[in-house]
Amino acid sequence: MAAKIIYLVYILVPLILLIGAKCAGRGEWNGDFLSLDQSKAYQGFLAFCIMLHHIGQKTCASWLYPPTRIVHGLDLFVPIGYLMVAVFLFFNGYGSFLSVKTKKDYLKGYPVKRILPLVFLFYLVQIIFTVTRYLIGERISGKQAAYYLSGAQLSNPNAWYIIMLPFFYLVFYLAFRILKSDAAAIIVIFVCFIAYLLAGTRIDHNDWWICGEWWYNSAIFFPVGILFAKHRDKIIAHLKRHYKLYLVLSILLLYPLFALSEVAQGIFSYYGETWGAPDTVLRRRICLLSQILVAFDFVFVSLMIGLKVRIGNRFLKFMGGLTLEFYLIHGLFVELCDHEFDGGVPSPFPIGNVALYCIVVFALAIPSALLIKAAGNGFRKLVGKKSTV
């Protein structure tokens, strides 16, 4: 019976999103659609879901060995992490473009104000994970320590997002700083991102950067968010005119597109190099296309619902202010409470009950995220003062 408690998560998750939500009446719309408060609330919700995704990968993923380790419950969350990251990146791109257009001198000092704090957080969390690995018994040679502390290899297996985000922001900054035309800047950004996807699909799974498809399978939604923001008024007006049609079609397509993506990955595989497939790059690109299609529909459904439903409660507001920090640090406790720390030494606090596993990870990740946020804010103030000297 205790093992079944985890299934209550499928009641809890919708409640987290919908408590305090307000649905616009007929012919009315959510006036806060895509506002900063709404996007942060939604990102906070997704950060919580990503925690469940990572715990699901540790408890009920099909690749776990031996199969007796598998404890079902979070199965739904296992294959959908990239869909949630796609929404994150869409909001990142959308917010970046709007900030350029609405905030005076937004690009002035952008690398110091926007990019450098992300680099600081990355290395701070790398150090935390490296020290933890050492303390729980991982044998770390001088060379391995250099790899971890330099960031060449990830001591935090979930840190790929904060590695790529500064590069995404850098491309954005350079495009809009150098080019005078919005259209030209957006075209250049799309070209850079498509080149990134093409390069990523050429790289076999490894222990370094771009070590798997999760590094790039949702990346295109950063420029998609920029493009949406550029044509925001026209797109939203069109969606409102045909709201029912688009809402129904997008919802009806979501599962078939997801199933198609799962079939494509089963047939073609991102992992062709593991069994000597002669056309690994083509196989990865087919899988990538299938995932982009379902991610596009997932983002679209999220936007369509947002047009009518205004979300908001204390939990979402709280999580929305900790999204990045929670994302970065929760994996530490996911690993510590698993049977093994990221494929290395045995974890010191394995928890077999999945519901308790989730509770402990969340309870430890929140205060840790607050500390990370405080450190990040301190760093921002420090570099802010130096940049004005």
Secondary structure, 3 states (H helix, E strand, C coil): CHHHHHHHHHHHHHHHHHCCCEECCCCCCCCCCCCHHHHHHHHHHHHHHHHHHHHHHHHCCCCCCCHHHCCCCCHHHHHHHHHHHHHHHHHHHHHHHHHHHHCCCCCCCHHHHHHHHHHHHHHHHHHHHHHHHHHCCCCCCHHHHHHHHHCCCCCCCCCHHHHHHHHHHHHHHHHHHHCCCHHHHHHHHHHHHHHHHHHHCCCCCCCCCCCCHHHCCCCCHHHHHHHHHHCHHHHHHHHHHCHHHHHHHHHHHHHHHHHHHHHHHHHCCCCHHHHCCCCHHHHHHHHHHHHHHHHHHHHHHHHHHHHHEECCCHHHHHHHCCHHHHHHHHHHHHHHCCCECCCCCECCCCCCCHHHHHHHHHHHHHHHHHHHHHHHHHHHHHHHHHHHC
